């Protein structure tokens, strides 16, 4: 009799685990791991922002690379606008304002470029972390250890088996950072 009760409890736990995973698109263990990652990302963002602000850098060049399907994915976040779908750009920022790009004319895509400064990307990552839960998207965020700017950002949606979602990730990376000193 004890064996049957034990088997029934085990079967019930398996069914609850599978049902939870199907409903939320992430296992209960995944929720715990996501929560730990979110907490770590928040600590790293805080440290990165302090590092960036401590340098008081306002003029620099940075290469922004944006991943697949960014236009559709980022439309609600203000990164896509007016037909500008950026893949890779070398941006020059002076006094916190984007002054040039090596691909599109500045006036064609300025509203997009303005979102890709270090300060705006730190704000964007902060907003993503504020809105994220352990049940939601998986975030991978990396920061430059010397200056604190975002070097890599990946947001992957969790997709329940019994529902719809956009499973294409949001991708950003920033590299080739160079401080521009006043003349």
Secondary structure, 3 states (H helix, E strand, C coil): CHHHHHHHHHHHHHHHHHHHHHHHCCCHHHHHHHHHHHHHHHHHHHHHHHHHHHHCCCCEEEEEEECCCHHHHHHHHCCCECCECCCEEEEEEECCEEEEECCCCHHHHHHHHHHHCHHHHHHHHHHHHHHCCCCCCEEEEEECCCCCCEEEEEEECCCCCCCCCCCCCEEEEEEEEEECCCC
